[in-house]
Amino acid sequence: MKNVKRTYEQDMEGDGIHSLQKVIEPRRNEGSCTVKYFLIGVSVLFLFIMLFLPLMVVAANALKEGWRVYKENVLDEYTVKALKLTLLAAVTAVTTNTVFGIFASFLLSKYNFRGRQLLASLIDLPFSISPVIAGLVFILTFGNIGWMGGFLKANHIKIVFAVPGVLLGTIFVTLPFVFRELFPVMNAAGKDEEEAAALMGAGGFTIFRKITFPHIKWALLYGMVLCTARAMGEFGAVSVISGHLRGKTNTLPLQVEILYNEFNTTAAFSVSSILVILAVLILIVKSFVERKRK
């Protein structure tokens, strides 16, 4: 009888728990759904205000006076030259920083030496320094009154207020991007495979091509995409060191600023639409690389 009574009490307790769960679970689901839809709504509203609305404003103002005026503004002589310089600066920065990023990340991930952390911190310096300050530093270094001004002037080398200065400023602000994507991947992979290949007689290039590169290829491409996006949108350092010489040292962001300061808003938004198109293309490539990387 005691066993029967105990079993009956356990059954009643179990039924009570199940009943309580049936009451609590719908309320919990209701709360979860409310929080979920609230967060989705806030995210959509934020994206609309910060991303889609500005894009709609740019498109509307660029086409405000018709397709013919938009085409004239986009194909303007100075705009085309600014686009060419922007692409040149982006290609130069990506190429330089890719080579530097591969060597620096390989060095810091495969070798231990005194000053290793200091070197890594110095590579991250452009993240913490304002681009405007970077441009000013280049002027004080390579300008006529700068530290190397006399030498450059004597050898007829012009960096400040010229295309080399634009390229130098763009390279500086995009320096850490490729390195920051490659270093964690190389560091996590370790160096056992490279050491084993070296013991078996493989050369340095063969080791990199067959062992190191397959591990880092998607991280490398991702870093190059981020570097390209940053280079095309750079304004601060280039604005200081370029001198705003129209048709010579103006990139697309600087061209937009000049047109807007001249109250030629339609042309400014038309040129801005080129940057928007380039940004969308880079975003598509970035999404593809992220998917492949995962």
C-alpha positions in Angstrom: 0.0 0.0 0.0 2.9 2.4 0.8 4.4 1.7 -2.7 1.0 2.4 -4.3 0.6 5.6 -2.4 4.1 6.7 -3.2 3.6 6.0 -6.9 0.3 7.9 -6.8 2.0 10.9 -5.2 4.8 10.8 -7.8 2.2 10.7 -10.6 0.4 13.7 -9.1 3.6 15.6 -8.8 4.5 14.7 -12.4 1.1 15.8 -13.7 1.5 19.1 -11.7 4.8 19.8 -13.3 3.6 19.0 -16.8 0.6 21.3 -16.2 2.8 24.1 -14.9 5.1 23.6 -18.0 2.1 23.9 -20.3 1.2 27.2 -18.7 4.7 28.6 -18.6 6.0 27.6 -22.1 3.4 29.6 -24.1 4.2 32.6 -22.0 7.9 32.1 -22.5 7.4 31.7 -26.2 5.2 34.8 -26.3 8.0 36.8 -24.5 10.7 35.4 -26.8 8.7 36.2 -30.0 8.0 39.8 -28.7 11.7 40.4 -28.0 12.7 38.8 -31.3 10.3 40.9 -33.4 11.2 44.0 -31.5 14.9 43.5 -32.2 14.2 42.8 -35.8 12.2 45.9 -36.1 14.9 48.0 -34.5 17.5 46.5 -36.8 15.5 47.1 -39.9 14.7 50.7 -38.9 18.4 51.4 -38.1 19.5 49.9 -41.5 16.8 51.9 -43.3 17.8 55.2 -41.7 21.6 54.7 -41.8 21.9 52.8 -45.1 19.0 52.6 -47.5 17.7 56.2 -46.9 21.1 57.8 -47.7 21.4 55.7 -50.9 17.9 56.7 -52.0 18.8 60.4 -51.4 22.0 60.1 -53.4 20.1 58.4 -56.3 17.2 60.9 -56.2 19.5 64.0 -56.2 21.8 62.5 -58.8 19.0 61.9 -61.3 17.0 65.0 -60.3 17.8 66.9 -63.5 17.5 63.9 -65.8 19.6 61.2 -67.2 21.4 63.5 -69.7 22.7 65.9 -67.0 23.7 62.9 -64.9 25.7 61.4 -67.8 27.4 64.8 -68.4 28.4 65.1 -64.7 29.7 61.5 -64.5 31.7 61.8 -67.8 33.1 65.2 -66.9 36.8 65.5 -67.6 37.8 66.2 -64.0 35.5 63.4 -62.7 37.1 60.9 -65.0 40.6 61.9 -63.9 39.5 61.7 -60.3 38.1 58.2 -60.9 41.4 57.1 -62.5 43.4 58.5 -59.6 41.1 56.8 -57.1 41.5 53.4 -58.8 45.3 53.9 -59.1 45.5 54.7 -55.4 43.4 51.7 -54.5 45.4 49.3 -56.7 48.7 50.7 -55.4 47.6 50.5 -51.7 46.2 47.0 -52.1 49.3 45.7 -53.9 51.7 47.2 -51.5 49.8 46.3 -48.3 49.2 42.7 -49.6 52.9 42.1 -50.0 53.7 43.8 -46.7 50.9 42.0 -44.9 52.0 38.5 -46.1 55.6 39.1 -45.0 54.7 40.8 -41.7 52.2 38.2 -40.7 54.5 35.3 -41.6 57.3 36.9 -39.6 55.2 37.6 -36.5 53.4 34.2 -36.6 56.3 31.9 -37.3 59.2 33.5 -35.4 59.7 34.6 -31.8 62.1 37.6 -31.3 62.5 40.6 -29.0 60.2 43.5 -30.0 57.6 41.2 -31.7 54.6 42.8 -29.8 56.0 46.3 -30.5 56.2 45.6 -34.2 52.6 44.4 -34.2 51.5 47.5 -32.3 53.3 49.8 -34.8 51.5 48.1 -37.7 48.2 48.9 -36.0 49.2 52.6 -35.6 47.0 53.9 -38.5 43.9 52.6 -36.7 44.7 55.0 -33.8 46.0 58.0 -35.6 43.6 60.4 -37.4 44.1 60.4 -41.2 44.3 64.2 -41.1 47.2 64.0 -38.6 48.9 61.4 -40.9 48.6 63.8 -43.9 50.1 66.6 -41.8 53.0 64.4 -40.7 53.8 63.6 -44.4 53.7 67.3 -45.2 56.1 68.0 -42.3 58.4 65.2 -43.6 58.3 65.6 -47.3 57.2 69.2 -47.8 59.5 72.1 -48.8 60.1 73.0 -45.1 60.1 69.4 -44.0 62.8 67.1 -42.8 63.5 65.7 -46.3 62.3 68.8 -48.2 65.8 70.0 -49.2 66.9 66.6 -50.5 63.7 66.1 -52.5 63.8 69.6 -54.0 67.5 69.2 -55.0 66.7 66.0 -56.8 63.4 67.4 -58.4 61.2 64.8 -56.6 57.8 66.1 -55.7 55.7 64.1 -53.1 53.5 66.7 -51.4 50.7 68.2 -53.5 51.4 65.5 -56.2 50.2 62.0 -57.1 53.0 60.2 -55.0 51.7 62.0 -51.9 48.1 60.7 -52.6 49.4 57.2 -53.0 51.5 57.4 -49.9 48.6 58.7 -47.8 46.3 56.0 -49.1 48.9 53.3 -48.4 49.4 54.5 -44.8 45.7 54.5 -43.8 45.1 51.0 -45.3 48.3 49.5 -43.9 46.9 47.1 -41.2 43.9 45.6 -43.1 45.6 42.7 -44.9 47.9 42.0 -42.0 45.1 41.9 -39.4 43.2 39.3 -41.5 46.3 37.1 -42.1 48.0 37.1 -38.8 45.3 35.3 -36.7 45.0 32.6 -39.4 48.8 32.0 -39.7 49.2 32.1 -35.9 46.4 29.5 -35.4 47.9 27.2 -38.1 51.2 27.1 -36.3 54.5 26.2 -38.0 54.7 22.4 -37.7 53.8 21.8 -41.4 56.3 24.3 -42.7 59.1 22.9 -40.5 58.3 19.4 -41.7 58.4 20.5 -45.3 61.7 22.3 -44.8 63.2 19.2 -43.2 62.2 17.2 -46.3 64.1 19.6 -48.5 61.3 21.9 -49.8 62.3 25.4 -50.7 60.8 28.6 -49.2 58.6 29.4 -52.2 57.4 25.8 -52.5 56.5 25.8 -48.8 54.5 29.0 -49.1 52.7 27.9 -52.3 51.7 24.4 -51.2 51.3 24.7 -47.4 50.9 28.3 -46.3 48.9 29.8 -49.1 46.0 27.2 -49.0 45.5 28.1 -45.4 45.3 31.8 -45.9 43.9 32.3 -49.4 40.4 33.4 -48.3 41.6 35.5 -45.4 44.0 37.2 -47.8 41.3 37.9 -50.3 39.0 39.2 -47.5 41.8 41.6 -46.4 42.3 42.8 -49.9 38.6 43.6 -50.3 38.6 45.5 -47.0 41.7 47.4 -48.1 40.1 48.3 -51.4 37.0 49.6 -49.8 39.0 51.8 -47.3 41.3 53.1 -50.1 38.5 54.2 -52.3 36.8 56.1 -49.6 39.8 57.7 -48.0 39.4 61.5 -47.5 41.4 62.8 -44.5 45.0 62.1 -45.3 44.6 62.6 -49.0 42.7 65.9 -48.5 45.7 67.3 -46.5 48.5 66.0 -48.7 46.9 66.4 -52.1 46.5 70.2 -52.2 43.1 69.8 -54.0 44.5 70.3 -57.4 41.6 69.6 -59.7 42.4 67.2 -62.5 45.8 66.4 -60.9 45.6 65.2 -57.3 41.8 65.0 -56.7 40.3 61.6 -55.9 36.6 61.0 -56.1 35.8 62.0 -52.4 37.7 65.2 -52.9 35.9 65.9 -56.2 32.6 65.5 -54.4 33.7 68.0 -51.7 34.7 70.6 -54.3 31.5 70.3 -56.3 29.4 70.5 -53.1 31.4 73.6 -51.9 30.6 75.2 -55.3 26.9 74.6 -54.6 26.7 72.2 -57.6 24.8 69.6 -55.6 23.5 67.7 -58.6 27.0 67.1 -59.9 28.2 66.3 -56.4 25.5 63.6 -55.9 26.2 62.3 -59.4 29.9 61.8 -58.6 28.8 60.3 -55.2 26.8 57.7 -57.0 30.0 56.3 -58.6 31.3 55.7 -55.1 28.0 54.1 -54.1 28.2 51.7 -57.1 31.8 50.8 -56.3 30.8 50.2 -52.7 28.0 47.9 -53.7 30.3 45.9 -55.9 32.8 45.6 -53.1 30.0 44.6 -50.7 29.0 41.8 -53.1 32.5 40.5 -53.4 32.9 40.8 -49.6 29.8 38.7 -49.0 31.0 36.0 -51.5 34.4 35.8 -49.8 32.8 35.6 -46.3 30.7 32.7 -47.4 33.6 30.9 -48.9 35.8 31.6 -45.9 33.2 30.0 -43.5 
